[in-house]
């Protein structure tokens, strides 16, 4: 197509009604039933616009390309989607495949339509290093567009559904890639926004494409067993309906069949035989009102025997995708397990079509079921903000999509939907990021509980906070929600920067003390000049670089000396720093696990780029090579006024080899009220055993005392402390 045609017919698109293309008869009849004439006319404009843009283009099956957007629009019409969504569906590929600007669509059809089209469009004009990166970024863009308007994903799912229906015409390698992507992302996403019918078809089509032989085998097995099943299903349906009718509950009873992929998934993941999966019969009972739902439940439980712990009330507490129903499992006839869902007609509609079943997509006044969906979708923005890369963002989305849910309460009675396996930490971040960042403890059902315990539905969770609290990196080992994981990583990065800045300040001040100067003496123009020469914009940036190891404090200090014109020969030996209550000049320290220093040891502080200030024993092999490096080595002593704390200490004990030896040694520690953290033993010859004890001790005097007691035992040959000084590389 030429630029002239594009300009005249598309950029200034204003055709009279008689020149607009007519829809196929089957589509037009559906439109006429559900849409007013002015909306149909707008759809015809979009149809004509798209047909002009795709003129001359063909699909791989040989049909005109416009057949694809037309099929996507038809899918949305069957879902009773709004006019903007259908117009966007008709034009969803014009930005990618044609020389059409977004502004042209905006001008003719409005901003809502252009935003949906832009969100659905693949980003073909952007260049990425690999196909994986391309797909990742494409999905990322779609997800962010979805956060603005959930109709983006509805149109995208319809697009993917038609592509899967016609996938036989594309090359095999592309079939595999698209099918995997459908199972990994689009199927779960359809489930997440409640579009069960679309999800089931997407999964079955993808499964059939990826595993055609397995699909055929399952279909054949289901067909063989269908004869006997039909009789059982018919009998149970009749019994349920008659029993409800006799108790004045009018209902429609349907047999509910599992889709092919769900059967395959149960066989594969739960390692269940085909016969067992198929032996569970599913039924859906449709009644007129919510009250009838609960009446029907009571009547069914009275008629058949319910199975314990297999009842779920999704009416009182809907799923996050808006799904509502009563679920129960019972034993019918000759102990045949049956699964029953009880819903109203409107609940069934939402269960099938999800967000598409709601009349107001853009209104602020939305009901509870669609609110949960919008809340999840809007959370994508925060997730994107805290994700370090596109790949991280997509993996987080995948994690959330596959989740089952638990329902917990806040102390005020507010309901929160979380992933199965969520912990109090996940709950805290679900409430608010600041709550999670200041978390110090929790109560579950008014009792204190560990932070890594998995929450169960119905529990009340109360969070204890402290503004001075810091995020624990260990939380990443057990949190399951992507929101919590992303927020923790972001906060840890912030904490690392803050700790590095404090460590850098400590190192620089320690270096400046050698010349009898303090950092606070450098102000105004002198400081500006020093920062300019150092190539940084602020003092905080300079201190952070020192703490992270990107700059050495000695070289930086030289610029400060020059600033005040201090001669190098005036430098003094720096005074040792005081370690008091686990802090040096207000900076929290960590203790090296290699040498395990305790109060009373001669110690040094070492600046580690990852852990900040680390306290080592002076005889530790890991610190010896750095003693000459003044940028990292800081002389330190224990404060006499500080509180003594229990610290781990490593002892090596060699004793006789015999029964009861370990118990005798352990009793010596116990009698002295000393806690044993761990014990490891190994043979030290034919008659001797070497024990490695990790104990908790408060100071060097207490350690020497217990070591004398152990040495005095007849069975003990030697007792020594390991401070990592004798190890050889």
Secondary structure, DSSP 8 states (H G I E B T S, - for coil): --HHHHIIIIIT----GGGS----HHHHHHHHHHS-HHHHHHHHHHHHHHHHHTTT-B-TTSSBTHHHHHHHHHHHHHTT--HHHHHHHHTTTHHHHSS--HHHHHHHH-HHHHHHHHHHS--TTS--SSHHHHHHHHHHHHHHHHHH-THHHHHHHHHHHHHHHTGGGS-HHHHHHHHHHIIIIIHHHHHHTT-HHHHHHHHHHHHHHH-HHHHHHHHHHHHHHHHHHHHHHHHHHHHHHHHHHHTT---EEEEE---HHHHHHHHHHS---HHHHHTSEEEEEEESSHHHHHHHHHHHHHHSEEEEEEEEETTTS--TT----EEEEEEETTTEEEEEEEEEHHHHHHHHHGGGG-S-SS-SS--HHHHHHHHHHHHHHHHHHH-SSHHHHHHHHHHHHT--EEEEE-TT--EEEEETT-BHHHHHHHH-HHHHHTEEEEEETTEEE-TT-B--TT-BEEEEE-TT----GGGGGT---HHHHHHHHHHHHHHHHHHHHHHHHHHHHHHHGGGT--GGG--HHHHHHHHHHHT-S-HHHHHHHHHHTSS-HHHHHHHHHHHTT--GGG------EEEBTTEETTEE-EE-TTT---TTS-EEEEEETTTEEEEEETT-HHHHTTTT-TTTEEEEEE-SSS----EEEEEEEEEE-STTHHHHHHHHHHHTT--EEEEEEEE-SSSEEEEEEEEEESSHHHHHHHHHHHHTSTTEEEEEE--SSS---
